[in-house]
Amino acid sequence: MENINYAKYYDLESYLFSDVHKFFHDNYYLSAADFFCIIIWKANRAKSKIAKKIHRIGKKKYKNLDEIVKQITNALYKAGSHEKRMGVLIGEWKFRLPIASAILTVLYPNNFTVYDVRVCNYLKNENFHGLRNRRWSESLWSDYQAFIQAVKSDDNTPRGLTLRQKDRWIWGKSFFEDLLNDIDNNFALRGKK
């Protein structure tokens, strides 16, 4: 049996943005295990549903999930533009924007950011909330680009942050504010002095 450092999976985000990112750019594809680490990082509850969906779409051409994932991720590498990469995931493989953006953020962190409801809430742009379930189109790409630009140009995040750092800062701020709100409104023992 191969020696595997299982501790690297403990901090999944670090593993994704170092090892998985590097493997993809060195080899032009991902294994099913690494691909599903991205899915779990974004939405653990969706992993089985996504596995079934891509298996249903790819089962006529490919023997197993590992071959399907290799095909998907190799197509991402070969796509001629970032727009085409998003089109591969949403148009061909029927991913929704939240998962597609997470996959592409891991693989191309300078060009993509994770589409997330927390970030939409923080940006206070009602148009962004409607992107979640849209099908692939040029207008979805254009609207996602506006979302990226809003993250990049946000004046409330600290200066000098990369796109990925801004995404993390905004998500963290939203999480912390929601936590404080929950403590104030939901977790307190009502009627106790």
Secondary structure as UniProt FT lines:
FT   HELIX           6..9
FT   HELIX           12..15
FT   HELIX           16..20
FT   HELIX           21..27
FT   HELIX           32..43
FT   HELIX           44..46
FT   HELIX           47..58
FT   TURN            59..61
FT   HELIX           65..78
FT   HELIX           82..87
FT   HELIX           88..92
FT   HELIX           97..107
FT   TURN            109..111
FT   HELIX           117..123
FT   HELIX           126..129
FT   TURN            130..133
FT   HELIX           138..152
FT   TURN            155..156
FT   TURN            159..160
FT   HELIX           163..182
FT   HELIX           183..187
FT   TURN            190..191
//
